[in-house]
Amino acid sequence: MTVTTRTRPTRTPTLDSVCAEAVELAFAAAEDVAGIGQVGDHLGLVPDGERIVTHYFAARERGYVGWRWAVTLTRASRSKQVTVDETVLLPGDGAILPPQWVPWSERIQPGDIGVGDLLPTSADDARLEPGYTGADDGEPQILQDAPPQPAGDFDPETPQRDSLPLISFELGLGRARVLSLIGRETAAERWYESFGPASAMAQAAPASCSTCGFLTGLRGALSQAFGVCTNEYSPADGHVVAMDFGCGGHSEAAVVPEASEVGTPIVDEFTVDQVQLHPTGSVAVGAPEEEGLSVEDDEAPFGHS
């Protein structure tokens, strides 16, 4: 079955001739707001409704290139008296406009907080949720008169023998709010971009951080996937890293072996080393007989006369 819907065509307002001819009145209204000499030529008019016409004039204010004054005129039914409804300065085609305003909560970037700066968080911040402190809970009520429930037959409408308050996964421990699921997910995505398994450092690492001795763990749900690097020589020192991140500073990447102990030096005074002190053919120490000399003839074995 096909259902056909009909849309009523948009009706163009009829131009009111009386309001359209009141150009001088509109010009005077624009000069009354902008000042004498600040309103330019008449740029045209547009019918806005029954007996409502808007006249446009060029703006001559410095710094307002392409802007125009809009003066809306109207009159009562069966009346020839035209009155000024509104005068406003509007941007036209090619007008110089300021950048779109962005709330501070969207302009702030990581690292913008300086000394003494305060960054407020809204009461409905999606990254946070109320933490359980136990301050609003009374003593656990032990209902002695309540009958014991058989296993597997829990009824929420029936009072239990040991009624304890339900708590969330993470205790507040004095904090009014703790991380919500959205807060944990956004933090995990942000940390994975810098120190995650897809980084070039992790791709070239010999092992992951999960087996590194310099990794110290977090607490809570994020501890299953992240830790903090404590290796001062690592580029991730002091940063939260993923368990499957890695770098060349892994504790077990290359263990330096212990140096062997050096023995005590030994001085051998009973060995004679032959050293040639003269050019070839001269008298050499240790072989006087070969040159026709004896020890008695050469009392100076080192060549001194």
Stockholm file with secondary structure:
# STOCKHOLM 1.0

chainA/1-305         MTVTTRTRPTRTPTLDSVCAEAVELAFAAAEDVAGIGQVGDHLGLVPDGERIVTHYFAARERGYVGWRWAVTLTRASRSKQVTVDETVLLPGDGAILPPQWVPWSERIQPGDIGVGDLLPTSADDARLEPGYTGADDGEPQILQDAPPQPAGDFDPETPQRDSLPLISFELGLGRARVLSLIGRETAAERWYESFGPASAMAQAAPASCSTCGFLTGLRGALSQAFGVCTNEYSPADGHVVAMDFGCGGHSEAAVVPEASEVGTPIVDEFTVDQVQLHPTGSVAVGAPEEEGLSVEDDEAPFGHS
#=GR chainA/1-305 SS CCCCCCCCCCCCCCCCHHHHHCHHHHHHHHHHHHCTTCEEEEEEEEEEETTEEEEEEEECCTTCTTEEEEEEEEECTTCCCEEEEEEEEEECTTCCCCCCCCCHHHHCCTTCCCTTCCCCCCTTCTTEEECBCSTTCCSCEECTTSCCCCTTCCCTTSCCSEECCCCCSSBCTTCSEEECHHHHHHHHHHHHHHHSTTSHHHHTCSSCGGGCTTEEECCSGGGGTEEEECCTTSTTBTSEEETTCCCTTCTTSSCCCCCCCCCCCCCCCSCCCCCCCSCTTSCCTTCSGGGTCCTTTCCCTTSCC
#=GC SS_cons         CCCCCCCCCCCCCCCCHHHHHCHHHHHHHHHHHHCTTCEEEEEEEEEEETTEEEEEEEECCTTCTTEEEEEEEEECTTCCCEEEEEEEEEECTTCCCCCCCCCHHHHCCTTCCCTTCCCCCCTTCTTEEECBCSTTCCSCEECTTSCCCCTTCCCTTSCCSEECCCCCSSBCTTCSEEECHHHHHHHHHHHHHHHSTTSHHHHTCSSCGGGCTTEEECCSGGGGTEEEECCTTSTTBTSEEETTCCCTTCTTSSCCCCCCCCCCCCCCCSCCCCCCCSCTTSCCTTCSGGGTCCTTTCCCTTSCC
//
